[in-house]
Amino acid sequence: MTDPQLRDVPIGISATGSRTEFDSMGDVDVPAGHYWGAQTQRSLIHFSIGDDHMPIEVYHAYGYVKKACALVNEAAGRLPEWKAAAIVRAADETIDGKLDAEFPLYVWQTGSGTQSNMNVNEVLSNRSIQLLGGDLGSQHPVGPNDDVNMGQSSNDTFPTAMHVAAVRMLDDVLLPKVEALTEAIEAKAQQWDSIVKIGRTHLEDAVPLTVGQEWSGYAAQLRACIAEIRHVREGLLELAVGGTAVGTGLNAPKGFSKDVAAKIAELLGKPFVTAPNKFAAQGSLDPMVRASAGLRGLAVALMKIANDMRWLASGPRTGFAELLLPQNEPGSSIMPGKVNPTQCEAIVMIAIQVLGDDSAIAFAGSQGNFELNAMRPVIINNFLHSARILADGCEKFRTFSVEGTQVNEKKVAEYVAESVMLVTALSPVIGYQNSAHIAESAIAEGTTLKEAALASGKVDEETFDKIVNPLAMVGDGVEGA
């Protein structure tokens, strides 16, 4: 008997109504126009909860996992070439998003991710059967468990798909957009490095700095966040696949874990490796918790930057009005001419959501019991959600706020001229107490600092003009150091 030949069959099933699929518990009717099977349908019946579907990025990542396993099993002679070719073809279609409609399951399902793993197994099985000219639902000549899932368990492949999806999201989506935002802020810092402004601590007037120095702080915060995300990303490069049910590797061939990790690394061009201890990799989700903490750190930094910007742009007549933000849309349905710092507000809301997502991830991460953490779906859903909204938020914030922001130099100069905290420069010359009395007098009598200083008799005009020089008080930041 000759081996079945792989055919060029377009994606899709021209059928209506239902067909009968089966699993170990018996027969189940499934929609005839879809590739999924009995276990997927059972999950749809039992777990149609809310509108939270398993992120599609998990299924794309699963495509790489199943492709790698098929190739390794073929190379070892455990899968015939024709069967592996069909699975690889279906896996490639999954990776490319061509089968997205076949992955309908909800986040709120079994905590191991078994139903999503079987969803993938069933879809790849039926698509392979179609490509080989067999009957859908027959599990022949390609079975979802025996062939697509060969040497695997949901307990090791789902965390593997989680890590693959998370790394791809960080590398391809989040980090490039945070980098672009950081570069835009750095450009503003350089552009404004010689514009002196009054600093503020405790929300009160403080000594001067430059606008560029202030913005260099924002850029440094983001640089530190990028470095931390890259650091925690390293833990995601360790893959659980090969540990099978409890970490012992039962039913996985010798060397399977290293071979599959190496194949995933080859397919993605990323340095994935097998986790050195599968019991930790499957009994916990600590690398995901640490990675989420990296996202939380970015959210905190972005909230600080966005809040500073919206406060510094407050006004235009009765606020700080130091910054002029781009006017993107009307700000009020009742107040004509009002424009609001909407991009900043969006960033703050995103940061709040990420902090909530991270709290759920940390709590779920603490719920590992013995050889399995069974809170996986909520963790990967929240992680990918956080990374996605942070990425999109950074892109919009850069494009529609940061890049178009300007300094209101007239207002900034007025604040410098009116500040009494410039008296700090006099402290080394006439003493802290004398300087404090001058500042207190200026505030109480509504005079300028210079007027109060000269009236005190503690300093003459020449000395005051020489020492109380805002530009000289900002340090090396004016030179860009």
Disulfide bonds with the S-S distance in Angstrom:
none
